[in-house]
Amino acid sequence: MNICMFTNAYLPHVGGVARSVAFFAQDIRKRGHKVLIVSPTFPGHEELTEEDNDVLRVPAIQNFKGSDFSVIIPLPFIISKKINEFQPQIIHSHHPYLLGDAALRAAYRRKLPLVFTHHTLYEKYTHYTPMDSDVMKRLAILLSTRYANLCSQVVAPSKSIARLIKQRGVDIPVEVIPTGVDIDFFQSGNGDKFRTLHDIPSHAPVIGHLGRLAPEKNLEYLARAVILALKQLPAKAFFLVIGAGPSDDTVRKIFSAEGLEDRLVMAGKQSGPGLSGAYKAMDVFVFSSTSETQGMVLVEAMAAGKPVIALDASGVREVVTDHHNGRLLPENTSFQEFSKAVIEFFNRPEHDRSWEKAALNTAREFSRDRCADRLIRLYESLLSRQPASRYSEEEMSDTWDKLLTSLKTEWTMLSERAKVIRHAVQGTENGKKGDDPTQ
């Protein structure tokens, strides 16, 4: 099979979607199929040597709105030429916007099955837009739901996301296929070596976290919970953070304000042995994000034999079972109670390794081979059925363009209101309360 994947996030970007696309592409290619990935440019992508003809990089604006995301500059003719040369049999979209638009049109114009993986709760990311509001959150939900219903098949990374998007109005077939994890790789990590490289004593308790450091990950809450635990644990413990992103300084400042900067180890992005070693260097993995669709980093931690303490949320509850492979705390748990759960973990009897064993057993349910095989079977099923689209190309274009027009209208209205408010505030601050705020 020839599969063309469209994604707004890809290597070297750090994040769950980028890793998911990369892992599935690698595993599908190993089984003799061809995969073309259409992705924006990201800083450092030129250094990737394995791309060659397997990845089409679309020019993009870097670090959009202060984030670590890229926003493409539309060049439809370049994309179309490459896709025609590749001759795909399946189009797989990983986003409902930007390159998701290109995926939609590529599938319809070639009368190909279109698969959409609903990786993200998009309403949790509206703070990256100029107008973060309840209206924008509703529009984000509407956008992904309408997009899904233009596709042949939707993939949900967890059962809770499958249930949620069906409740929101997705009425085409939805199949749950999580992103797989390489169990052997994470089991092979050298935690002692990683500790030595980062000046962490060999017997010190280590509370760990890995992920993109961004506001939607609830890191301020997590930092305060960990600080409270560090203050109360009898031995000198450390907080090991792997990853990078706009919230890096936030975490550092919180620890500095508490005088615990010497207990914080910010090891940045890690890959290869550094990544597996980082997980192995931890005693417990902590996680407070409620914006996940699949707890991929939770599975990675468990593959390294590390229990997880996390807040109950979509994508998390499929991985963490309370008092079995860690703690699954109610979403409204205070950071003080979260801290208490961390302390209680370290107070367990030393001989009790049941959570560690259960964590590894859980991870095996998410092996890469198993997940890749499920996705390939889905592709094969779509090709055998050759499902007819519910819309013609003309009807699809009309439906999608009408939706985008309505979104643009709402965006314009919100932006204009924001301008009025901003001018009014500035006028008041400058002693010009009586001035026309729209001038």
Secondary structure, DSSP 8 states (H G I E B T S, - for coil): -EEEEE-S--TTS-SHHHHHHHHHHHHHHHTT-EEEEEEE--TTGGG-SS-TTSEEEE-EESSGGGSS--EE---HHHHHHHHHHH--SEEEES-SSTHHHHHHHHHHHHT--EEEE----GGGGGGGSS--SHHHHHHHHHHHHHHHTTSSEEEESSHHHHHHHHHTT--S-EEE----B-HHHHHT--HHHHHHHTT--TTS-EEEEES---GGG-HHHHHHHHHHHHHHSSS--EEEEE--STTHHHHHHHHHHTT-GGGEEEEE---THHHHHHHHH-SEEEE--S--SS-HHHHHHHHTT--EEEE--TTTTTT--BTTTEEEE-TT--HHHHHHHHHHHHTS-TT--HHHHHHHHHHHTTBHHHHHHHHHHHHHHHHHH----SS-HHHHHHHHHHHHHHHHHHHHHHHHHHHHHHHHHHHHHTT-TTS-TT-
